[in-house]
Amino acid sequence: MGTRLSLLLILALVLAIRGVAAAGDGAATADIPSGLPPDLKSLVERTFSADPAARADAAHRLGEMREKAAPAVPWLIRLLGDEEEVPSGGFYYSVDVNASVALDTIGEAAVEPCLAALRHSSGKKRLSIIGVLGSSGSVRAAEALAGLLSDRQVDIRQRAADALCWCLNKRRGRAQPVQVIPALTHAMKDRDHTVRAAATKALGNFRDPQVIGALADMLEDVDEDVRENAIDSLGEVGNPSAVPILLRIVQNNRGRDELTRALAARALGKLGDPSVVGTLARLLQDCGEPEQLRFCAVEGLGFSHSPQAMEAILRVLKNAAETWEIRAAAIRAVVELERQQAAPLLMEYAIAPREVLGVRFAAAFGLVKVTGGAVSDTGVVALIGTYAEDAEGDRYDRLGALLDIAKNGQTWAVRAAARKALGTNKVFGINECWFFLSASIAYYTLALGFWSFRYRKPLRRCQFTLGSMFLLTALVALGLPLAIATWNAW
């Protein structure tokens, strides 16, 4: 009896909660302005559907409307935290993800409503709002996220640190909000290592000298990710004051922490200081140095954008005794340094039959990059077509390279080869010819009948005789597929 009563009470509680939720939804639906455009209003109403697939689809369609969907922002924010999953093509996605993407595409108009909702939200919805603010790249969002770095909840601090890093990355090339630097330096002392790592990475977006000392302090952190992020950020600050710090790491950690030395060598190149080129070149010449260090030294020379670096890179590239990974890195460094001027050298290595395949891949994809796909040799297309996209951690974009060649290749043969590799170079065959022949006969038969009826003349007196009609249809049926195939080839 007691068990049955307990079950009844639980059922009543569940029904009450669902009733309150339904009442809340009804009230929110009534708040939809009547002046909204019909298509927008229809999508907003679908966000209240009991079917998660309908809610997810409504959010997706609102995102496709971009800025025009700005009036729907409050209802998209309402969907944040809705983690009901919807199957699609063998994958699952949630309503929350679609709503987050939609708010991101709407842009600046979504920032202030999200900031207002952040003050009164909690749980998963609060985390989702933080993510949306991070993808906005807004100064107001960056300031709000910086304020959350001292939150009592560790998951909020973690998400805020990551989101602030995304936000600052999105603002690269624009003025960064230096007012968030104190909050980031404070977060670098957080008990949680993920918060420290994200804050350290975020500081790399500033060109302010005051961040160098804070980053140097993190080189002694107990967490490896924090130390690596500190090295990368020192390379991103673009200030010569970081050169001595990174040089000490390269020179003093030999035999102890080779990964840190390698990252420091690459970061030295990113600083763009010509004085480090000699140091990196000497690292390459020393065969006793670990391969990982020499690999990062080549990459650093490419990032340095210094003309003096080219000699050292070419020396590595021409050394057949060097590992193919380092020589491929040298090819990519040449691309960074020389751009279009590197095209003849890249072509030479791409079509060299006795060259290592990894080096040829690097040269072929580099050639497409510097020429925008304007290559002249079908051998390059064939080489790119054989590249396995799961190799080398997806280092190269096979599909993107073939699309560029199909659009900008210098000859029709090169463009046709790229289309064939993409599987889009369709040539009409006998079935298509029969189709056009049948359609042409039907069309001209109707035209002949209409001509006779319109002008009240017998068929034998019409302008088009049966013989000329069949001759014309045969020419169309055979010539049209040929013309389409030629157009595809071009």
C-alpha positions in Angstrom: 0.0 0.0 0.0 2.8 2.4 0.9 4.7 1.6 -2.3 1.6 2.2 -4.4 1.0 5.6 -2.6 4.6 6.6 -3.3 4.3 5.8 -7.0 1.1 7.9 -7.2 2.8 10.8 -5.5 5.8 10.6 -7.9 3.4 10.5 -10.9 1.5 13.5 -9.6 4.7 15.4 -9.1 5.9 14.6 -12.7 2.5 15.7 -14.1 2.6 18.9 -12.1 6.1 19.8 -13.4 5.0 19.1 -17.0 2.0 21.3 -16.5 4.1 24.1 -15.2 6.5 23.7 -18.1 3.6 23.7 -20.6 2.1 26.8 -19.0 5.5 28.5 -19.1 5.8 27.6 -22.8 2.4 28.9 -23.5 3.2 32.2 -21.8 6.4 32.5 -23.8 4.6 31.7 -27.0 2.1 34.5 -26.3 5.1 36.9 -26.1 6.0 36.4 -29.7 5.4 39.8 -31.4 2.7 39.8 -33.9 4.6 42.2 -36.2 7.3 39.6 -37.0 7.6 38.5 -40.7 5.5 35.4 -41.3 8.5 33.1 -42.1 10.4 34.3 -39.0 7.3 34.0 -36.7 6.7 30.5 -38.0 10.2 29.4 -37.1 10.0 31.0 -33.7 6.8 29.1 -33.0 8.5 25.9 -34.0 11.1 26.4 -31.2 8.3 25.5 -28.8 7.5 22.1 -30.5 7.5 19.0 -28.3 9.6 17.3 -31.1 13.3 17.9 -30.6 13.9 17.5 -34.3 11.5 20.3 -35.1 13.2 22.6 -32.5 16.7 21.7 -33.9 15.5 22.4 -37.4 13.9 25.7 -36.5 17.2 26.8 -34.9 19.2 25.7 -37.9 16.9 27.6 -40.3 17.1 30.7 -38.1 20.8 30.5 -38.3 20.6 30.4 -42.1 18.8 33.7 -42.0 21.8 35.3 -40.3 21.3 39.0 -39.3 17.6 38.9 -40.4 16.9 36.5 -37.5 18.0 39.0 -34.9 14.4 39.4 -33.5 14.4 35.7 -32.7 17.5 35.9 -30.5 15.5 35.6 -27.2 13.9 32.4 -28.3 17.2 30.9 -29.5 18.7 31.7 -26.1 15.8 29.8 -24.6 16.9 26.7 -26.5 20.5 26.8 -25.1 21.1 24.0 -22.7 18.5 21.8 -24.5 20.6 18.7 -25.0 18.0 16.4 -26.5 19.8 14.6 -29.4 18.5 14.2 -32.9 19.8 11.6 -35.3 20.9 12.8 -38.7 22.9 10.8 -41.3 24.3 8.4 -38.8 25.3 11.2 -36.4 23.6 12.9 -33.5 23.4 16.6 -32.8 21.5 18.5 -30.1 19.1 21.4 -30.1 21.7 23.3 -28.0 24.4 23.0 -30.7 22.1 24.3 -33.5 20.9 27.2 -31.3 24.5 28.1 -30.4 25.6 28.0 -34.1 22.6 30.2 -35.0 23.4 32.8 -32.4 27.0 32.8 -33.6 25.9 33.5 -37.2 23.5 36.2 -36.2 26.5 38.1 -34.8 26.7 41.3 -32.8 23.0 41.5 -32.3 23.1 38.4 -30.1 25.8 39.7 -27.7 23.8 42.0 -25.4 20.8 39.5 -25.0 23.3 36.8 -24.2 25.0 39.0 -21.6 21.6 39.7 -20.0 20.7 36.0 -20.0 24.0 35.2 -18.5 23.2 37.0 -15.2 20.1 34.9 -14.6 21.1 31.5 -16.0 22.7 28.4 -14.4 23.8 24.9 -15.2 24.3 23.8 -18.8 22.5 26.8 -20.2 25.0 29.1 -18.5 27.9 27.1 -20.0 26.3 27.3 -23.4 25.8 31.1 -23.2 29.5 31.4 -22.2 30.4 29.4 -25.4 28.3 31.7 -27.6 29.9 34.8 -26.1 33.4 33.3 -26.7 32.6 32.8 -30.4 31.3 36.4 -30.8 34.7 38.1 -30.7 33.1 41.1 -29.0 34.9 43.4 -26.5 31.9 43.4 -24.3 31.8 39.6 -24.3 35.6 39.5 -23.5 35.1 41.7 -20.5 32.2 39.6 -19.2 34.2 36.4 -19.7 37.1 37.9 -17.9 34.8 38.5 -14.9 33.9 34.9 -14.8 37.5 33.7 -14.4 37.1 34.2 -10.6 33.8 32.3 -10.4 33.5 29.9 -7.5 32.5 27.0 -9.8 35.5 25.4 -11.5 33.5 24.3 -14.6 32.4 28.0 -15.1 36.1 29.1 -14.8 37.2 26.4 -17.3 34.6 27.3 -19.9 35.1 31.0 -19.4 38.9 30.7 -19.9 38.5 28.6 -23.0 35.8 31.0 -24.3 37.9 34.1 -23.7 40.8 32.5 -25.6 38.5 31.9 -28.5 37.2 35.4 -28.3 40.6 36.9 -28.4 41.7 34.6 -31.2 38.7 35.8 -33.3 39.9 39.4 -32.7 43.4 38.9 -34.2 44.3 41.7 -36.4 42.1 44.1 -34.4 42.8 46.0 -31.2 42.7 43.6 -28.2 40.9 44.6 -25.0 44.0 45.1 -22.7 41.6 45.6 -19.7 41.2 41.8 -19.5 45.0 41.2 -18.9 44.8 41.5 -15.1 42.0 38.9 -15.0 44.1 36.5 -17.2 47.2 36.9 -15.1 45.2 36.2 -12.0 43.7 33.1 -13.6 47.2 31.8 -14.3 47.4 31.2 -10.6 44.2 29.1 -10.5 44.3 25.7 -8.8 42.9 24.0 -11.9 45.5 23.3 -14.5 43.1 23.6 -17.4 42.2 27.2 -16.4 45.9 28.1 -16.1 46.6 26.5 -19.5 43.8 28.4 -21.3 44.7 31.7 -19.6 48.3 31.2 -20.6 47.3 30.6 -24.2 45.0 33.6 -24.3 47.8 35.9 -23.2 49.6 35.1 -26.5 47.1 37.3 -28.3 48.5 40.5 -26.8 51.5 42.5 -28.0 51.8 44.2 -24.7 55.3 43.8 -23.0 53.7 43.4 -19.6 52.6 39.9 -20.5 56.1 38.6 -21.1 57.0 38.4 -17.4 53.8 36.6 -16.5 54.4 34.1 -19.3 58.0 33.6 -18.3 56.8 32.7 -14.8 54.6 29.9 -16.2 57.6 28.1 -17.7 58.1 26.6 -14.3 54.5 25.3 -13.9 54.1 21.7 -12.8 51.7 21.0 -15.7 53.2 20.2 -19.1 50.3 21.8 -21.0 50.7 25.1 -19.2 54.5 25.1 -19.9 53.9 24.4 -23.6 51.2 27.1 -23.9 53.6 29.6 -22.2 56.3 28.8 -24.8 53.8 29.2 -27.7 52.5 32.4 -26.3 56.0 33.9 -26.0 56.4 33.2 -29.7 53.1 35.0 -30.5 53.7 38.2 -28.6 56.0 39.5 -31.3 58.3 41.3 -28.8 62.1 41.0 -28.9 62.1 40.9 -25.1 61.0 37.2 -25.4 64.1 36.2 -27.4 66.5 35.7 -24.4 63.9 33.7 -22.5 63.4 31.3 -25.4 67.1 31.1 -26.1 67.8 30.0 -22.6 65.3 27.2 -22.9 66.9 25.9 -26.2 70.5 26.1 -24.7 69.9 25.0 -21.1 67.5 22.1 -21.5 69.6 19.9 -23.7 69.2 16.3 -22.8 66.5 17.0 -20.2 63.3 18.3 -21.9 63.7 18.0 -25.7 60.0 18.7 -26.4 60.2 22.0 -24.6 63.4 22.8 -26.6 61.7 22.0 -29.9 58.7 24.2 -29.1 61.0 27.0 -28.0 62.9 26.8 -31.3 59.7 27.1 -33.3 58.5 30.0 -31.1 61.8 31.8 -31.7 61.1 31.8 -35.4 57.5 33.1 -34.8 59.0 36.2 -33.1 60.3 37.4 -36.5 63.6 38.6 -35.1 66.4 38.3 -37.6 68.9 37.7 -34.8 67.6 34.2 -34.2 68.1 32.9 -37.7 71.7 32.0 -37.1 70.8 30.1 -33.9 68.1 28.1 -35.7 70.5 27.4 -38.7 73.1 26.0 -36.3 70.6 23.7 -34.8 69.9 22.3 -38.2 73.6 21.7 -39.0 74.2 19.8 -35.7 73.3 16.2 -36.6 73.6 15.3 -32.9 70.4 17.3 -32.1 67.1 15.3 -31.9 65.0 15.1 -35.0 62.1 16.8 -33.3 64.2 19.8 -32.5 65.5 20.1 -36.0 62.0 19.7 -37.4 60.7 22.6 -35.3 63.8 24.7 -36.2 62.9 24.4 -39.9 59.4 25.4 -39.1 60.7 28.3 -37.1 62.8 29.5 -40.0 59.7 29.4 -42.2 57.7 31.5 -39.7 60.6 34.0 -39.4 59.9 35.5 -42.8 63.6 36.5 -42.9 65.5 36.4 -46.2 68.6 35.1 -44.4 66.7 31.9 -43.5 66.3 30.7 -47.1 69.9 29.5 -47.4 69.7 27.3 -44.4 66.3 25.9 -45.5 67.6 25.0 -49.0 70.6 23.3 -47.5 68.3 21.0 -45.6 66.0 20.4 -48.6 68.9 19.4 -50.9 70.4 17.0 -48.3 69.2 13.6 -49.4 70.5 12.0 -46.2 68.1 14.1 -44.1 64.8 12.5 -43.1 61.9 13.1 -45.4 59.8 14.6 -42.6 62.3 17.4 -42.1 62.7 17.9 -45.9 58.9 18.1 -46.2 59.0 20.7 -43.4 61.6 22.6 -45.4 59.3 22.6 -48.5 56.5 24.1 -46.4 59.0 26.7 -45.0 59.9 27.7 -48.6 56.2 28.2 -49.2 56.0 30.5 -46.2 59.1 32.5 -47.2 58.9 32.8 -51.0 55.2 32.4 -51.8 54.7 32.7 -55.6 58.5 33.0 -56.3 58.8 29.4 -55.0 56.6 27.9 -57.8 59.5 26.7 -60.1 61.2 25.0 -57.2 58.0 23.4 -56.0 57.2 22.1 -59.5 60.7 20.6 -59.7 60.2 18.6 -56.5 56.5 17.7 -57.2 57.2 16.0 -60.5 60.6 14.5 -59.6 60.0 10.7 -60.1 62.8 9.6 -57.8 62.0 11.9 -54.9 60.5 10.6 -51.7 56.7 10.7 -51.8 56.3 12.7 -48.6 58.5 15.5 -50.1 56.6 15.4 -53.4 53.2 15.7 -51.6 54.5 18.8 -49.7 55.8 20.3 -52.9 52.5 19.6 -54.9 50.2 21.0 -52.2 52.6 24.0 -51.7 52.4 24.7 -55.4 48.6 24.8 -55.4 48.8 27.1 -52.4 51.1 29.7 -53.9 49.5 29.6 -57.4 45.9 29.4 -56.3 45.6 26.2 -58.4 47.0 27.6 -61.6 49.2 24.5 -62.3 50.2 23.4 -65.7 51.2 19.7 -65.3 48.7 16.9 -65.0 51.3 14.9 -63.0 50.7 17.2 -60.1 47.0 16.5 -60.3 47.6 12.8 -60.4 49.9 13.0 -57.4 47.4 15.0 -55.3 44.6 12.6 -56.3 46.5 9.7 -54.7 46.9 11.5 -51.4 45.2 9.7 -48.5 43.4 12.3 -46.4 43.9 10.2 -43.2 47.7 10.3 -43.7 49.9 12.6 -41.7 47.1 13.8 -39.5 45.2 15.4 -42.4 48.1 17.8 -43.0 46.9 18.6 -46.5 43.5 19.4 -48.0 43.1 17.1 -51.0 39.6 18.2 -51.9 40.3 21.9 -51.6 43.5 21.5 -53.8 41.6 19.7 -56.5 38.8 22.2 -56.5 41.3 25.0 -56.9 43.0 23.2 -59.8 39.6 22.4 -61.5 38.8 26.1 -61.4 42.2 27.8 -62.1 44.3 25.1 -63.9 46.3 26.6 -66.8 45.1 24.1 -69.4 41.8 22.3 -70.1 43.6 19.0 -69.7 44.7 19.9 -66.2 41.2 21.1 -65.2 39.7 18.0 -66.7 42.1 15.8 -64.8 41.1 17.6 -61.5 37.4 17.1 -62.3 38.0 13.5 -63.0 39.8 13.1 -59.7 36.9 14.8 -58.0 34.4 12.5 -59.8 32.5 15.3 -61.4 33.8 15.1 -65.0 30.7 13.3 -66.4 30.7 12.4 -70.1 27.4 11.7 -71.9 27.0 8.1 -73.2 24.6 6.2 -75.4 21.7 6.4 -72.9 21.9 10.2 -72.8 22.1 10.3 -76.7 18.9 8.1 -76.9 17.2 10.4 -74.5 18.0 13.5 -76.4 17.1 11.8 -79.7 13.7 10.8 -78.3 13.0 14.2 -76.8 14.0 16.0 -80.0 11.8 13.8 -82.2 8.8 14.4 -79.8 9.5 18.2 -79.8 9.7 18.6 -83.6 6.7 16.3 -84.1 4.6 18.6 -81.9 6.1 21.7 -83.6 5.1 20.3 -87.0 1.6 19.5 -85.9 1.2 23.0 -84.3 2.5 24.6 -87.5 0.0 22.7 -89.6 -2.9 23.5 -87.3 -2.0 27.1 -86.8 -1.7 28.0 -90.5 -4.4 25.5 -91.8 -2.0 23.8 -94.2 -1.4 20.1 -94.9 1.7 18.6 -93.5 3.3 18.2 -97.0 3.1 21.9 -97.5 4.7 22.9 -94.2 8.1 24.5 -94.1 9.7 21.6 -92.3 9.6 18.3 -94.1 9.9 15.0 -92.4 13.3 14.4 -93.9 14.7 17.7 -92.7 13.1 17.2 -89.3 14.9 13.8 -88.7 18.1 15.3 -90.0 17.8 18.2 -87.5 16.9 15.9 -84.6 19.9 13.6 -85.3 22.3 16.6 -85.3 20.8 17.8 -82.0 20.9 14.4 -80.4 24.5 13.8 -81.3 25.9 17.4 -81.1 24.4 18.4 -77.8 26.0 15.6 -75.7 29.3 16.3 -77.5 29.0 20.0 -76.7 28.2 19.3 -73.0 31.2 16.8 -72.7 33.5 19.5 -74.3 32.2 22.1 -71.8 32.9 19.7 -68.9 36.4 19.2 -70.1 37.0 22.9 -70.4 
